[in-house]
């Protein structure tokens, strides 16, 4: 089973932040910090972030062709 990179953290004010467990910081999507969100919105971001990471891993960058 694949480890989850992202998790939710409840803030003292009752809002939620999507945490990137690799950095320990609030996750970002399109330059926006995913912090102080409604629980429903925060939960909707989790599969989007996983999909983004999956797609990014499938797309090769120039120079990443590997050995010929």
Biopython code that builds the backbone (N, CA, C, O; Angstrom):
import numpy as np
from Bio.PDB.StructureBuilder import StructureBuilder

atoms = [
    (1, "UNK", "N", (0.834, -1.183, 0.000)),
    (1, "UNK", "CA", (0.000, 0.000, 0.000)),
    (1, "UNK", "C", (0.880, 1.248, 0.000)),
    (1, "UNK", "O", (1.853, 1.333, 0.749)),
    (2, "UNK", "N", (0.535, 2.194, -0.830)),
    (2, "UNK", "CA", (1.319, 3.416, -0.985)),
    (2, "UNK", "C", (1.086, 4.368, 0.187)),
    (2, "UNK", "O", (-0.053, 4.569, 0.609)),
    (3, "UNK", "N", (2.160, 4.952, 0.711)),
    (3, "UNK", "CA", (2.046, 5.909, 1.808)),
    (3, "UNK", "C", (1.410, 7.195, 1.298)),
    (3, "UNK", "O", (1.663, 7.629, 0.174)),
    (4, "UNK", "N", (0.593, 7.784, 2.131)),
    (4, "UNK", "CA", (-0.055, 9.041, 1.774)),
    (4, "UNK", "C", (0.892, 10.208, 2.044)),
    (4, "UNK", "O", (1.416, 10.341, 3.150)),
    (5, "UNK", "N", (1.111, 11.046, 1.041)),
    (5, "UNK", "CA", (2.000, 12.187, 1.212)),
    (5, "UNK", "C", (1.304, 13.342, 1.926)),
    (5, "UNK", "O", (1.959, 14.138, 2.601)),
    (6, "UNK", "N", (-0.015, 13.439, 1.783)),
    (6, "UNK", "CA", (-0.752, 14.584, 2.316)),
    (6, "UNK", "C", (-1.692, 14.147, 3.432)),
    (6, "UNK", "O", (-2.217, 13.033, 3.427)),
    (7, "UNK", "N", (-1.890, 15.043, 4.381)),
    (7, "UNK", "CA", (-2.787, 14.780, 5.493)),
    (7, "UNK", "C", (-3.475, 16.090, 5.866)),
    (7, "UNK", "O", (-3.089, 17.161, 5.399)),
    (8, "UNK", "N", (-4.487, 15.991, 6.704)),
    (8, "UNK", "CA", (-5.207, 17.173, 7.157)),
    (8, "UNK", "C", (-4.869, 17.465, 8.604)),
    (8, "UNK", "O", (-4.679, 16.556, 9.412)),
    (9, "UNK", "N", (-4.796, 18.744, 8.916)),
    (9, "UNK", "CA", (-4.517, 19.183, 10.286)),
    (9, "UNK", "C", (-5.573, 20.208, 10.670)),
    (9, "UNK", "O", (-5.787, 21.189, 9.958)),
    (10, "UNK", "N", (-6.231, 19.975, 11.798)),
    (10, "UNK", "CA", (-7.214, 20.948, 12.268)),
    (10, "UNK", "C", (-6.495, 22.088, 12.973)),
    (10, "UNK", "O", (-5.631, 21.865, 13.821)),
    (11, "UNK", "N", (-6.861, 23.299, 12.616)),
    (11, "UNK", "CA", (-6.268, 24.496, 13.210)),
    (11, "UNK", "C", (-7.054, 24.886, 14.466)),
    (11, "UNK", "O", (-8.199, 24.466, 14.628)),
    (12, "UNK", "N", (-6.455, 25.682, 15.352)),
    (12, "UNK", "CA", (-7.142, 26.099, 16.584)),
    (12, "UNK", "C", (-8.473, 26.807, 16.340)),
    (12, "UNK", "O", (-9.368, 26.757, 17.183)),
    (13, "UNK", "N", (-8.605, 27.470, 15.184)),
    (13, "UNK", "CA", (-9.850, 28.189, 14.890)),
    (13, "UNK", "C", (-10.929, 27.288, 14.280)),
    (13, "UNK", "O", (-12.008, 27.764, 13.926)),
    (14, "UNK", "N", (-10.638, 25.979, 14.155)),
    (14, "UNK", "CA", (-11.619, 25.046, 13.603)),
    (14, "UNK", "C", (-11.505, 24.840, 12.109)),
    (14, "UNK", "O", (-12.202, 23.992, 11.551)),
    (15, "UNK", "N", (-10.638, 25.601, 11.441)),
    (15, "UNK", "CA", (-10.415, 25.406, 10.006)),
    (15, "UNK", "C", (-9.410, 24.265, 9.817)),
    (15, "UNK", "O", (-8.877, 23.732, 10.791)),
    (16, "UNK", "N", (-9.158, 23.895, 8.560)),
    (16, "UNK", "CA", (-8.281, 22.767, 8.253)),
    (16, "UNK", "C", (-7.205, 23.181, 7.269)),
    (16, "UNK", "O", (-7.431, 24.018, 6.395)),
    (17, "UNK", "N", (-6.021, 22.578, 7.421)),
    (17, "UNK", "CA", (-4.893, 22.806, 6.519)),
    (17, "UNK", "C", (-4.460, 21.464, 5.948)),
    (17, "UNK", "O", (-4.372, 20.468, 6.666)),
    (18, "UNK", "N", (-4.188, 21.453, 4.634)),
    (18, "UNK", "CA", (-3.641, 20.258, 3.993)),
    (18, "UNK", "C", (-2.128, 20.303, 4.197)),
    (18, "UNK", "O", (-1.466, 21.246, 3.764)),
    (19, "UNK", "N", (-1.595, 19.298, 4.846)),
    (19, "UNK", "CA", (-0.167, 19.248, 5.172)),
    (19, "UNK", "C", (0.560, 18.321, 4.203)),
    (19, "UNK", "O", (0.110, 17.206, 3.937)),
    (20, "UNK", "N", (1.690, 18.796, 3.679)),
    (20, "UNK", "CA", (2.596, 17.966, 2.892)),
    (20, "UNK", "C", (3.533, 17.303, 3.900)),
    (20, "UNK", "O", (4.383, 17.969, 4.491)),
    (21, "UNK", "N", (3.380, 16.003, 4.095)),
    (21, "UNK", "CA", (4.167, 15.315, 5.119)),
    (21, "UNK", "C", (5.655, 15.252, 4.784)),
    (21, "UNK", "O", (6.469, 14.994, 5.671)),
    (22, "UNK", "N", (6.026, 15.481, 3.533)),
    (22, "UNK", "CA", (7.458, 15.499, 3.183)),
    (22, "UNK", "C", (8.126, 16.766, 3.684)),
    (22, "UNK", "O", (9.304, 16.748, 4.042)),
    (23, "UNK", "N", (7.380, 17.875, 3.714)),
    (23, "UNK", "CA", (7.956, 19.150, 4.137)),
    (23, "UNK", "C", (7.496, 19.586, 5.515)),
    (23, "UNK", "O", (8.152, 20.398, 6.166)),
    (24, "UNK", "N", (6.359, 19.044, 5.964)),
    (24, "UNK", "CA", (5.789, 19.473, 7.233)),
    (24, "UNK", "C", (5.063, 20.797, 7.144)),
    (24, "UNK", "O", (4.610, 21.331, 8.156)),
    (25, "UNK", "N", (4.948, 21.334, 5.930)),
    (25, "UNK", "CA", (4.319, 22.632, 5.704)),
    (25, "UNK", "C", (2.966, 22.453, 5.011)),
    (25, "UNK", "O", (2.616, 21.360, 4.569)),
    (26, "UNK", "N", (2.223, 23.549, 4.931)),
    (26, "UNK", "CA", (0.962, 23.528, 4.192)),
    (26, "UNK", "C", (1.262, 23.205, 2.727)),
    (26, "UNK", "O", (2.193, 23.752, 2.134)),
    (27, "UNK", "N", (0.462, 22.316, 2.161)),
    (27, "UNK", "CA", (0.619, 21.986, 0.747)),
    (27, "UNK", "C", (0.218, 23.186, -0.097)),
    (27, "UNK", "O", (-0.517, 24.065, 0.352)),
    (28, "UNK", "N", (0.715, 23.204, -1.325)),
    (28, "UNK", "CA", (0.361, 24.272, -2.266)),
    (28, "UNK", "C", (-0.158, 23.653, -3.544)),
    (28, "UNK", "O", (0.277, 22.579, -3.958)),
    (29, "UNK", "N", (-1.093, 24.349, -4.160)),
    (29, "UNK", "CA", (-1.633, 23.950, -5.451)),
    (29, "UNK", "C", (-1.787, 25.207, -6.279)),
    (29, "UNK", "O", (-2.501, 26.132, -5.891)),
    (30, "UNK", "N", (-1.118, 25.242, -7.416)),
    (30, "UNK", "CA", (-1.131, 26.421, -8.288)),
    (30, "UNK", "C", (-0.731, 27.695, -7.543)),
    (30, "UNK", "O", (-1.300, 28.763, -7.769)),
    (31, "UNK", "N", (0.251, 27.568, -6.659)),
    (31, "UNK", "CA", (0.775, 28.723, -5.941)),
    (31, "UNK", "C", (-0.045, 29.163, -4.737)),
    (31, "UNK", "O", (0.306, 30.142, -4.079)),
    (32, "UNK", "N", (-1.127, 28.459, -4.439)),
    (32, "UNK", "CA", (-1.978, 28.811, -3.295)),
    (32, "UNK", "C", (-1.740, 27.843, -2.146)),
    (32, "UNK", "O", (-1.760, 26.626, -2.333)),
    (33, "UNK", "N", (-1.517, 28.387, -0.966)),
    (33, "UNK", "CA", (-1.375, 27.550, 0.231)),
    (33, "UNK", "C", (-2.742, 27.003, 0.603)),
    (33, "UNK", "O", (-3.723, 27.746, 0.643)),
    (34, "UNK", "N", (-2.810, 25.722, 0.872)),
    (34, "UNK", "CA", (-4.070, 25.072, 1.214)),
    (34, "UNK", "C", (-4.238, 25.082, 2.732)),
    (34, "UNK", "O", (-4.157, 24.044, 3.388)),
    (35, "UNK", "N", (-4.474, 26.270, 3.271)),
    (35, "UNK", "CA", (-4.552, 26.474, 4.716)),
    (35, "UNK", "C", (-5.851, 27.188, 5.072)),
    (35, "UNK", "O", (-6.394, 27.965, 4.287)),
    (36, "UNK", "N", (-6.328, 26.901, 6.274)),
    (36, "UNK", "CA", (-7.532, 27.542, 6.830)),
    (36, "UNK", "C", (-8.740, 27.349, 5.920)),
    (36, "UNK", "O", (-9.409, 28.304, 5.525)),
    (37, "UNK", "N", (-8.995, 26.087, 5.602)),
    (37, "UNK", "CA", (-10.089, 25.708, 4.712)),
    (37, "UNK", "C", (-11.217, 25.052, 5.486)),
    (37, "UNK", "O", (-11.031, 24.580, 6.607)),
    (38, "UNK", "N", (-12.388, 25.030, 4.870)),
    (38, "UNK", "CA", (-13.514, 24.240, 5.353)),
    (38, "UNK", "C", (-13.133, 22.765, 5.195)),
    (38, "UNK", "O", (-12.436, 22.413, 4.244)),
    (39, "UNK", "N", (-13.574, 21.905, 6.103)),
    (39, "UNK", "CA", (-13.201, 20.489, 6.074)),
    (39, "UNK", "C", (-13.576, 19.820, 4.746)),
    (39, "UNK", "O", (-12.826, 18.983, 4.245)),
    (40, "UNK", "N", (-14.709, 20.175, 4.185)),
    (40, "UNK", "CA", (-15.143, 19.547, 2.931)),
    (40, "UNK", "C", (-14.215, 19.933, 1.781)),
    (40, "UNK", "O", (-13.851, 19.088, 0.963)),
    (41, "UNK", "N", (-13.839, 21.197, 1.720)),
    (41, "UNK", "CA", (-12.920, 21.649, 0.674)),
    (41, "UNK", "C", (-11.541, 21.031, 0.859)),
    (41, "UNK", "O", (-10.917, 20.605, -0.114)),
    (42, "UNK", "N", (-11.064, 20.979, 2.087)),
    (42, "UNK", "CA", (-9.760, 20.377, 2.366)),
    (42, "UNK", "C", (-9.740, 18.917, 1.911)),
    (42, "UNK", "O", (-8.753, 18.474, 1.323)),
    (43, "UNK", "N", (-10.802, 18.169, 2.170)),
    (43, "UNK", "CA", (-10.891, 16.770, 1.745)),
    (43, "UNK", "C", (-10.918, 16.626, 0.227)),
    (43, "UNK", "O", (-10.437, 15.626, -0.306)),
    (44, "UNK", "N", (-11.468, 17.606, -0.468)),
    (44, "UNK", "CA", (-11.510, 17.549, -1.931)),
    (44, "UNK", "C", (-10.125, 17.742, -2.543)),
    (44, "UNK", "O", (-9.871, 17.267, -3.650)),
    (45, "UNK", "N", (-9.236, 18.426, -1.848)),
    (45, "UNK", "CA", (-7.892, 18.659, -2.372)),
    (45, "UNK", "C", (-7.018, 17.410, -2.315)),
    (45, "UNK", "O", (-6.117, 17.268, -3.142)),
    (46, "UNK", "N", (-7.249, 16.507, -1.377)),
    (46, "UNK", "CA", (-6.379, 15.337, -1.218)),
    (46, "UNK", "C", (-6.248, 14.509, -2.493)),
    (46, "UNK", "O", (-5.120, 14.231, -2.898)),
    (47, "UNK", "N", (-7.354, 14.091, -3.161)),
    (47, "UNK", "CA", (-7.180, 13.316, -4.392)),
    (47, "UNK", "C", (-6.582, 14.138, -5.537)),
    (47, "UNK", "O", (-5.898, 13.585, -6.398)),
    (48, "UNK", "N", (-6.831, 15.442, -5.558)),
    (48, "UNK", "CA", (-6.243, 16.293, -6.601)),
    (48, "UNK", "C", (-4.729, 16.352, -6.472)),
    (48, "UNK", "O", (-4.011, 16.296, -7.470)),
    (49, "UNK", "N", (-4.250, 16.465, -5.249)),
    (49, "UNK", "CA", (-2.808, 16.499, -5.026)),
    (49, "UNK", "C", (-2.164, 15.166, -5.391)),
    (49, "UNK", "O", (-1.081, 15.137, -5.976)),
    (50, "UNK", "N", (-2.818, 14.075, -5.050)),
    (50, "UNK", "CA", (-2.284, 12.758, -5.394)),
    (50, "UNK", "C", (-2.226, 12.592, -6.914)),
    (50, "UNK", "O", (-1.244, 12.080, -7.451)),
    (51, "UNK", "N", (-3.278, 13.026, -7.597)),
    (51, "UNK", "CA", (-3.298, 12.943, -9.062)),
    (51, "UNK", "C", (-2.196, 13.811, -9.660)),
    (51, "UNK", "O", (-1.515, 13.388, -10.594)),
    (52, "UNK", "N", (-2.015, 15.016, -9.132)),
    (52, "UNK", "CA", (-0.957, 15.900, -9.633)),
    (52, "UNK", "C", (0.403, 15.236, -9.493)),
    (52, "UNK", "O", (1.211, 15.280, -10.421)),
    (53, "UNK", "N", (0.667, 14.619, -8.340)),
    (53, "UNK", "CA", (1.951, 13.966, -8.124)),
    (53, "UNK", "C", (2.132, 12.773, -9.057)),
    (53, "UNK", "O", (3.233, 12.535, -9.554)),
    (54, "UNK", "N", (1.059, 12.025, -9.296)),
    (54, "UNK", "CA", (1.118, 10.877, -10.199)),
    (54, "UNK", "C", (1.428, 11.327, -11.616)),
    (54, "UNK", "O", (2.297, 10.758, -12.277)),
    (55, "UNK", "N", (0.723, 12.344, -12.081)),
    (55, "UNK", "CA", (0.944, 12.850, -13.443)),
    (55, "UNK", "C", (2.348, 13.428, -13.571)),
    (55, "UNK", "O", (3.021, 13.203, -14.577)),
    (56, "UNK", "N", (2.792, 14.166, -12.566)),
    (56, "UNK", "CA", (4.142, 14.741, -12.610)),
    (56, "UNK", "C", (5.195, 13.650, -12.714)),
    (56, "UNK", "O", (6.212, 13.835, -13.382)),
    (57, "UNK", "N", (4.968, 12.524, -12.066)),
    (57, "UNK", "CA", (5.909, 11.415, -12.131)),
    (57, "UNK", "C", (5.924, 10.721, -13.479)),
    (57, "UNK", "O", (6.911, 10.078, -13.837)),
    (58, "UNK", "N", (4.834, 10.844, -14.233)),
    (58, "UNK", "CA", (4.748, 10.205, -15.540)),
    (58, "UNK", "C", (5.326, 11.059, -16.657)),
    (58, "UNK", "O", (5.737, 10.544, -17.696)),
    (59, "UNK", "N", (5.353, 12.365, -16.436)),
    (59, "UNK", "CA", (5.841, 13.292, -17.461)),
    (59, "UNK", "C", (7.353, 13.432, -17.314)),
    (59, "UNK", "O", (7.856, 13.815, -16.258)),
    (60, "UNK", "N", (8.045, 13.125, -18.358)),
    (60, "UNK", "CA", (9.504, 13.268, -18.329)),
    (60, "UNK", "C", (9.887, 14.694, -18.697)),
    (60, "UNK", "O", (9.315, 15.298, -19.605)),
    (61, "UNK", "N", (10.850, 15.205, -17.982)),
    (61, "UNK", "CA", (11.350, 16.534, -18.252)),
    (61, "UNK", "C", (12.492, 16.455, -19.248)),
    (61, "UNK", "O", (13.161, 15.425, -19.331)),
    (62, "UNK", "N", (12.737, 17.528, -20.014)),
    (62, "UNK", "CA", (13.884, 17.521, -20.924)),
    (62, "UNK", "C", (15.162, 17.209, -20.154)),
    (62, "UNK", "O", (15.413, 17.781, -19.094)),
    (63, "UNK", "N", (15.956, 16.308, -20.689)),
    (63, "UNK", "CA", (17.187, 15.902, -20.044)),
    (63, "UNK", "C", (17.030, 14.681, -19.165)),
    (63, "UNK", "O", (18.019, 14.155, -18.654)),
    (64, "UNK", "N", (15.789, 14.214, -18.976)),
    (64, "UNK", "CA", (15.520, 13.042, -18.148)),
    (64, "UNK", "C", (15.352, 11.776, -18.988)),
    (64, "UNK", "O", (14.728, 10.816, -18.534)),
    (65, "UNK", "N", (15.893, 11.760, -20.192)),
    (65, "UNK", "CA", (15.687, 10.627, -21.083)),
    (65, "UNK", "C", (16.379, 9.376, -20.582)),
    (65, "UNK", "O", (15.974, 8.262, -20.915)),
    (66, "UNK", "N", (17.412, 9.549, -19.790)),
    (66, "UNK", "CA", (18.138, 8.399, -19.281)),
    (66, "UNK", "C", (19.112, 7.863, -20.328)),
    (66, "UNK", "O", (19.316, 8.483, -21.372)),
    (67, "UNK", "N", (19.712, 6.707, -20.041)),
    (67, "UNK", "CA", (20.696, 6.148, -20.974)),
    (67, "UNK", "C", (20.038, 5.714, -22.279)),
    (67, "UNK", "O", (18.899, 5.249, -22.302)),
    (68, "UNK", "N", (20.788, 5.879, -23.359)),
    (68, "UNK", "CA", (20.268, 5.526, -24.685)),
    (68, "UNK", "C", (20.341, 4.049, -24.942)),
    (68, "UNK", "O", (19.942, 3.589, -26.012)),
]
sb = StructureBuilder()
sb.init_structure("model")
sb.init_model(0)
sb.init_chain("A")
sb.init_seg("    ")
for serial, (resi, resn, name, xyz) in enumerate(atoms, 1):
    if name == "N":
        sb.init_residue(resn, " ", resi, " ")
    sb.init_atom(name, np.array(xyz, "f"), 0.0, 1.0, " ", f" {name:<3s}", serial, name[0])
structure = sb.get_structure()
